[in-house]
Amino acid sequence: MSRRAVDTRKRNKVGTRRLFSRILIVFILIVLVSVVLVGRILQLNYEKGSVYEKKVLSQQSYRSKEINYKRGDITDRNGNKLAVSRKVYDLVLDPVLISTKETYTTATAKALEKVFGIKSSRLDKILQKNPNSQYYIIKKYRGISKTKVQEFKELTEKDRDIKGVTFEERYKRYYPYSTAASKVIGFCSSDGDGIWGIEKQYNDEMTGSNGRRYGYFDSNLDLVETVKEPVNGNNIVSTIDVNVQGILERKMKEFQEKTGSKNMGCIIMNPQNGEIYAMSSYPEYNLNDPWDLSGLYSEEKIKKMTDEKKSEKLNQLWRNYCISDQFEPGSTVKPMTVAACLDEGVTSAGRGYVCDGYQKVNGIQIKCTSFYKGGHGTINICQSLMESCNDVMMQLGADLGRKKFVDYVDNFGFGKKTGIDLPGEATGAVFSEERMHAVELATSSFGQGQFVTMIQLAAAFSAAINGGNYYEPHVVKEITSDAGVLVSTRQNSLVRKVITESTSEKIRNYLFKTVEEGTASPAAVPGYEIGGKTGTAEKHPTGRGNYLVSFAGFTPIEKPEVMIYVTVDEPQVKDQAHSVYATEFSSQVMKEILPLLNLYQSDDTKRKDRTKATDIKIPSTKEAPDGGYSDKDYPVAEGGDGEEN
């Protein structure tokens, strides 16, 4: 090896040692600096760690939260709560804050387990699965009580390490009377929107606007908030009297258990202003659990139902028969036929009509309801109502003429919505003047061929007895603000004048005689003057023995304050064609509710001769086999429509 090569090799070794020395020095310096930095960090953490921690947390944004408004209450006319919104709380966790320190996690876990029974293992899982979440609702504990919330807050005041637990207020709809007036009140969805009844009809009025809570954590990790308060919804004061409603529902349940029927409905209202005291169609349902079908079907049947079938059954359960179903009413329309003829001057109180048992119209023989061979004989219009004579009604209809008849049908509100403040009202179906031929006019005069709803008949009957004034039926009396200030009221819902006061007075007296001495006698109530008219309508297709029986009544006679209309659709008995099922029911209900409505018994109920026009004699009334007065329908001869009285 040359000297030159040896020198080069020596220089390379020296360079390598120098480079290694430099690297070693740099490494040692880095280690020393790292040790110093770590030491400084440990020192700062020991001395001021909590201060810096609070500064960091105080700079974190805290999401704003909505504050739910309180939905307006629904009360009855006397202030009893029918629907209220109760405050409940949702349990909300902030996993980020709880995980900040071990002491926070430990203290919070103990508090949650003590108050709410939440195991620490469950909290650990929540923290592990949601490490970056600042908002986690424990769904299992939604709707906790104010008492539990207060108990937890007392623990947080004693132990400042309990962190990351808040409670969000919300409202849950509750119905104190459960089933009372369920078809009228309706209920709410899980989102708080009204479904059916008043809840739906007045949803906008009872809906308020949410507030908002803005907040952040200060240097002490306390929550500092700014709050925009919510605006609560208005309250609804209904016309319903919950005590009257309760009696009605109890009586309907007793009737169904004893007799039963396909459908049954009843409306009790004030004929002087259209306010409805009670309305029920059997069965009612539990407003606090409106999706429960267990009261109607076995658990086995419910399990077999498809979702579509369940929905169908629920809609049937929620449906308000009193406003949503239409039917041929029968003889309860006869007072309106007589009233129209009196008002137009085509008849008078003393005029006699011959009932020979039928009328022949365009070759079709339409029978009367008389039990006697040859009919009722010579009777006047009062007696035609007392005996529910179809023959006289057909003669009256023919004398009035189809144009005037159609006009009065319209004025009495048939064939169109009454405007009642409830969703789901049907319009009914009546003949136009073009379709009202001789046969249609004859059958319509006694309630056959045209379809009405219960609320239409109740409103029309009220107009016939209250002096001739047609009032819009309604279930809401007033709307007030959350603070109790009157927002709106329905003091006067007069729509139109239908007949004169003098005509109405005659109708009241005739209907009083109908209860005292005629077909409606089972509707009498001891100590009260009751007026009313029965109805028995054979349902289509005829010949099957299916009937809808009904009764419309009122009291007092001079100035009616209470009107009742009850229908029993296909009573579950062998012979359905007897209005006694409706009249006796009405008597039982009226006996109990009248004192609640400040109407009391009197010993002087038969002293006044109210008709002043009964000088024309008729044969003595023949009793039906069941001991009550029959109101049975007889079919039209030669294939015509069935008739009802």
MONOR-V511596 format. One record per residue. N is the residue number from 1. SS is DSSP state (A for helix, B for strand, O for the rest). PHI is phi as a letter, one per 40 degrees, with the letter a starting at -180 (NA if undefined). BURIAL is I if it has 24 or more other C-alpha atoms within 12 Angstrom, else O. Layout:
N_SS_PHI_BURIAL + N_SS_PHI_BURIAL
//
This chain:
1_O_NA_O + 2_O_c_O + 3_A_c_O + 4_A_c_O + 5_A_c_O + 6_A_c_O + 7_A_c_O + 8_A_c_O + 9_A_c_O + 10_A_c_O + 11_A_c_O + 12_A_c_O + 13_A_c_O + 14_A_c_O + 15_A_c_O + 16_A_c_O + 17_A_c_O + 18_A_c_O + 19_A_c_O + 20_A_c_O + 21_A_c_O + 22_A_c_O + 23_A_c_O + 24_A_c_O + 25_A_c_O + 26_A_c_O + 27_A_c_O + 28_A_c_O + 29_A_c_O + 30_A_c_O + 31_A_c_O + 32_A_c_O + 33_A_c_O + 34_A_c_O + 35_A_c_O + 36_A_c_O + 37_A_c_O + 38_A_c_O + 39_A_c_O + 40_A_c_O + 41_A_c_O + 42_A_c_O + 43_A_c_O + 44_A_c_O + 45_A_c_O + 46_A_c_O + 47_A_c_O + 48_A_b_O + 49_A_d_O + 50_A_c_O + 51_A_c_O + 52_A_c_O + 53_A_d_I + 54_A_c_O + 55_A_c_O + 56_A_c_O + 57_A_c_I + 58_A_c_O + 59_A_c_O + 60_O_c_O + 61_O_c_O + 62_B_b_I + 63_B_c_O + 64_B_c_O + 65_B_b_I + 66_B_c_O + 67_B_b_I + 68_O_c_I + 69_O_c_I + 70_O_c_I + 71_O_c_I + 72_O_c_I + 73_O_c_I + 74_B_b_I + 75_B_b_I + 76_O_c_I + 77_O_c_I + 78_O_b_O + 79_O_g_O + 80_O_c_O + 81_B_c_I + 82_B_c_I + 83_B_a_I + 84_B_b_I + 85_B_b_I + 86_B_c_I + 87_B_c_I + 88_B_b_I + 89_B_b_I + 90_B_b_I + 91_B_c_I + 92_B_b_I + 93_B_b_I + 94_O_b_I + 95_A_d_I + 96_A_c_I + 97_A_c_I + 98_A_c_I + 99_O_c_I + 100_O_d_I + 101_O_b_O + 102_A_c_O + 103_A_c_O + 104_A_c_I + 105_A_c_I + 106_A_c_I + 107_A_c_I + 108_A_c_I + 109_A_c_I + 110_A_c_I + 111_A_c_I + 112_A_c_I + 113_A_c_O + 114_A_c_O + 115_A_c_I + 116_A_b_I + 117_O_g_O + 118_O_c_O + 119_O_c_O + 120_A_c_O + 121_A_c_O + 122_A_c_O + 123_A_c_I + 124_A_d_O + 125_A_c_O + 126_A_c_I + 127_A_c_I + 128_A_c_O + 129_A_c_O + 130_O_b_O + 131_O_c_O + 132_O_b_O + 133_O_c_O + 134_O_b_I + 135_O_a_I + 136_B_b_I + 137_B_c_I + 138_O_c_I + 139_A_c_O + 140_A_c_O + 141_A_b_I + 142_O_c_O + 143_O_g_I + 144_B_c_I + 145_O_c_I + 146_A_c_O + 147_A_c_O + 148_A_c_I + 149_A_c_I + 150_A_c_O + 151_A_c_O + 152_A_c_I + 153_A_c_O + 154_A_c_O + 155_A_c_I + 156_A_c_I + 157_A_c_O + 158_A_c_O + 159_O_b_O + 160_O_c_O + 161_O_c_I + 162_O_c_I + 163_O_b_I + 164_O_g_I + 165_B_b_I + 166_B_b_I + 167_B_b_I + 168_B_c_I + 169_B_c_I + 170_B_a_I + 171_B_b_I + 172_B_b_I + 173_B_c_I + 174_B_b_I + 175_O_b_I + 176_O_d_I + 177_O_c_I + 178_O_g_I + 179_O_b_I + 180_O_d_I + 181_O_f_I + 182_A_c_I + 183_A_c_I + 184_A_c_I + 185_A_c_I + 186_O_g_I + 187_B_a_I + 188_B_b_I + 189_O_c_O + 190_O_c_O + 191_O_c_O + 192_O_g_I + 193_O_c_I + 194_B_c_I + 195_B_b_I + 196_O_g_I + 197_A_f_I + 198_A_d_I + 199_A_d_I + 200_A_c_I + 201_A_c_I + 202_O_b_I + 203_A_d_I + 204_A_c_O + 205_A_c_I + 206_A_c_I + 207_O_c_I + 208_O_b_I + 209_B_b_O + 210_O_c_O + 211_B_c_O + 212_B_a_O + 213_B_b_O + 214_B_b_O + 215_B_a_O + 216_B_a_I + 217_B_c_I + 218_O_c_O + 219_O_c_O + 220_O_c_O + 221_O_g_I + 222_O_c_O + 223_B_c_I + 224_B_b_O + 225_B_b_O + 226_B_b_O + 227_B_b_O + 228_B_b_O + 229_O_c_O + 230_O_c_O + 231_B_b_O + 232_O_c_I + 233_O_c_I + 234_O_c_I + 235_B_c_I + 236_B_b_I + 237_B_b_I + 238_B_c_I + 239_O_c_I + 240_O_c_I + 241_O_b_I + 242_A_c_I + 243_A_c_I + 244_A_c_I + 245_A_c_I + 246_A_c_I + 247_A_c_I + 248_A_d_I + 249_A_c_I + 250_A_c_I + 251_A_c_I + 252_A_c_I + 253_A_c_I + 254_A_c_O + 255_A_c_I + 256_A_c_I + 257_A_c_O + 258_A_c_O + 259_O_b_I + 260_O_g_I + 261_B_a_I + 262_B_c_O + 263_B_a_I + 264_B_a_I + 265_B_a_I + 266_B_a_I + 267_B_b_I + 268_B_b_I + 269_B_a_I + 270_O_c_I + 271_O_c_I + 272_O_c_I + 273_O_a_I + 274_O_g_I + 275_B_c_I + 276_B_c_I + 277_B_c_I + 278_B_a_I + 279_B_a_I + 280_B_a_I + 281_B_b_I + 282_O_c_I + 283_O_c_I + 284_O_c_I + 285_O_b_I + 286_O_c_I + 287_A_c_I + 288_A_c_I + 289_A_a_I + 290_O_c_I + 291_O_c_I + 292_O_c_O + 293_O_b_I + 294_O_c_O + 295_O_c_O + 296_O_b_O + 297_O_b_O + 298_O_c_O + 299_A_d_O + 300_A_c_O + 301_A_c_O + 302_A_c_O + 303_A_c_O + 304_A_c_O + 305_O_c_O + 306_O_c_O + 307_A_d_O + 308_A_c_O + 309_A_c_O + 310_A_c_O + 311_A_c_O + 312_A_c_O + 313_A_c_O + 314_A_c_I + 315_A_c_I + 316_A_c_I + 317_A_c_I + 318_A_c_I + 319_O_c_I + 320_O_c_I + 321_A_d_I + 322_A_c_I + 323_A_b_I + 324_A_b_I + 325_O_b_I + 326_B_b_I + 327_B_a_I + 328_O_c_I + 329_O_c_I + 330_O_g_I + 331_A_c_I + 332_A_c_I + 333_A_c_I + 334_A_c_I + 335_A_d_I + 336_A_c_I + 337_A_c_I + 338_A_c_I + 339_A_c_I + 340_A_c_I + 341_A_c_I + 342_A_c_I + 343_A_c_I + 344_A_c_I + 345_O_g_O + 346_O_c_O + 347_O_a_I + 348_O_a_I + 349_O_c_I + 350_O_c_O + 351_O_c_O + 352_O_c_I + 353_B_b_I + 354_B_c_I + 355_B_b_I + 356_O_b_I + 357_O_h_I + 358_B_a_I + 359_B_b_I + 360_B_b_I + 361_B_b_I + 362_O_f_O + 363_O_g_O + 364_B_b_O + 365_B_c_I + 366_B_b_I + 367_B_c_I + 368_O_c_I + 369_O_c_I + 370_O_c_I + 371_O_c_I + 372_O_c_O + 373_O_c_O + 374_O_g_O + 375_O_g_I + 376_O_c_I + 377_B_g_I + 378_B_c_I + 379_B_b_I + 380_O_b_I + 381_A_c_I + 382_A_c_I + 383_A_c_I + 384_A_c_I + 385_A_c_I + 386_A_d_I + 387_O_c_I + 388_O_f_I + 389_O_c_I + 390_A_c_I + 391_A_d_I + 392_A_c_I + 393_A_d_I + 394_A_c_I + 395_A_c_I + 396_A_c_I + 397_A_c_I + 398_A_c_I + 399_A_c_I + 400_A_c_I + 401_O_g_I + 402_A_c_I + 403_A_c_O + 404_A_c_I + 405_A_c_I + 406_A_c_I + 407_A_c_I + 408_A_c_I + 409_A_d_I + 410_A_c_I + 411_A_c_I + 412_O_c_I + 413_O_g_I + 414_O_c_I + 415_O_g_I + 416_O_a_I + 417_O_c_I + 418_O_c_I + 419_O_g_I + 420_O_d_I + 421_O_c_I + 422_O_a_I + 423_O_c_I + 424_O_g_I + 425_O_c_I + 426_O_c_I + 427_O_c_I + 428_O_g_I + 429_B_a_I + 430_O_b_I + 431_O_c_I + 432_O_c_O + 433_O_c_O + 434_O_c_O + 435_O_c_O + 436_O_c_I + 437_O_c_O + 438_A_c_I + 439_A_c_I + 440_A_c_I + 441_A_c_I + 442_A_c_I + 443_A_c_I + 444_A_c_I + 445_A_c_I + 446_O_b_I + 447_O_g_I + 448_O_b_I + 449_O_g_I + 450_O_b_I + 451_B_b_I + 452_B_b_I + 453_B_b_I + 454_A_c_I + 455_A_c_I + 456_A_c_I + 457_A_c_I + 458_A_c_I + 459_A_c_I + 460_A_c_I + 461_A_c_I + 462_A_c_I + 463_A_c_I + 464_A_c_I + 465_A_b_I + 466_O_c_I + 467_O_h_I + 468_O_g_I + 469_B_c_I + 470_B_c_I + 471_B_b_I + 472_O_c_I + 473_O_c_I + 474_B_a_I + 475_O_b_I + 476_B_b_I + 477_B_c_I + 478_B_a_I + 479_B_b_I + 480_B_b_I + 481_O_c_I + 482_O_d_I + 483_O_c_O + 484_O_g_O + 485_O_c_O + 486_B_c_O + 487_B_c_O + 488_B_a_O + 489_B_a_O + 490_O_b_I + 491_O_c_O + 492_O_b_O + 493_O_b_I + 494_B_c_I + 495_B_c_O + 496_B_a_O + 497_B_c_I + 498_O_b_I + 499_O_b_I + 500_O_c_I + 501_A_c_O + 502_A_c_O + 503_A_c_I + 504_A_c_I + 505_A_c_I + 506_A_c_I + 507_A_c_I + 508_A_c_I + 509_A_c_I + 510_A_c_I + 511_A_c_I + 512_A_c_I + 513_A_c_I + 514_A_c_I + 515_A_c_I + 516_A_c_I + 517_A_b_I + 518_O_b_I + 519_O_c_I + 520_O_c_I + 521_A_d_I + 522_A_c_I + 523_A_c_I + 524_O_c_I + 525_O_b_I + 526_O_d_I + 527_O_g_O + 528_O_b_I + 529_O_c_I + 530_O_b_I + 531_B_b_I + 532_B_i_I + 533_B_a_I + 534_B_c_I + 535_B_a_I + 536_B_b_I + 537_B_b_I + 538_B_c_I + 539_O_c_I + 540_O_c_O + 541_O_c_O + 542_O_c_O + 543_O_g_O + 544_O_c_O + 545_O_g_I + 546_O_c_I + 547_B_b_I + 548_B_b_I + 549_B_b_I + 550_B_a_I + 551_B_a_I + 552_B_b_I + 553_B_b_I + 554_B_a_I + 555_B_a_I + 556_O_c_I + 557_O_c_I + 558_O_c_I + 559_O_a_I + 560_O_d_I + 561_O_b_I + 562_B_b_I + 563_B_b_I + 564_B_b_I + 565_B_b_I + 566_B_b_I + 567_B_b_I + 568_B_b_I + 569_B_c_I + 570_B_f_I + 571_B_d_I + 572_O_c_I + 573_O_b_O + 574_O_c_O + 575_O_b_I + 576_O_c_I + 577_O_c_I + 578_O_b_I + 579_O_c_I + 580_A_d_I + 581_A_c_I + 582_A_c_I + 583_A_c_I + 584_A_c_I + 585_A_c_I + 586_A_d_I + 587_A_d_I + 588_A_c_I + 589_A_c_I + 590_A_c_I + 591_A_d_I + 592_A_c_I + 593_A_c_I + 594_O_d_I + 595_A_c_O + 596_A_c_O + 597_A_c_I + 598_O_g_O + 599_O_b_O + 600_O_b_O + 601_O_c_O + 602_O_b_O + 603_O_c_O + 604_O_b_O + 605_O_b_I + 606_O_b_O + 607_O_c_O + 608_O_c_O + 609_O_c_O + 610_O_c_I + 611_O_c_I + 612_O_f_O + 613_O_a_O + 614_O_b_I + 615_O_c_O + 616_O_c_O + 617_O_c_O + 618_O_b_I + 619_O_d_O + 620_O_c_O + 621_O_c_I + 622_O_c_I + 623_O_c_O + 624_O_c_O + 625_O_d_O + 626_O_c_O + 627_O_g_O + 628_O_b_I + 629_O_c_I + 630_O_c_I + 631_O_b_I + 632_O_c_I + 633_O_c_I + 634_O_b_I + 635_B_c_I + 636_O_c_I + 637_A_c_O + 638_A_f_O + 639_A_g_O + 640_O_c_I + 641_O_c_I + 642_B_c_I + 643_O_b_I + 644_O_b_I + 645_O_b_I
//
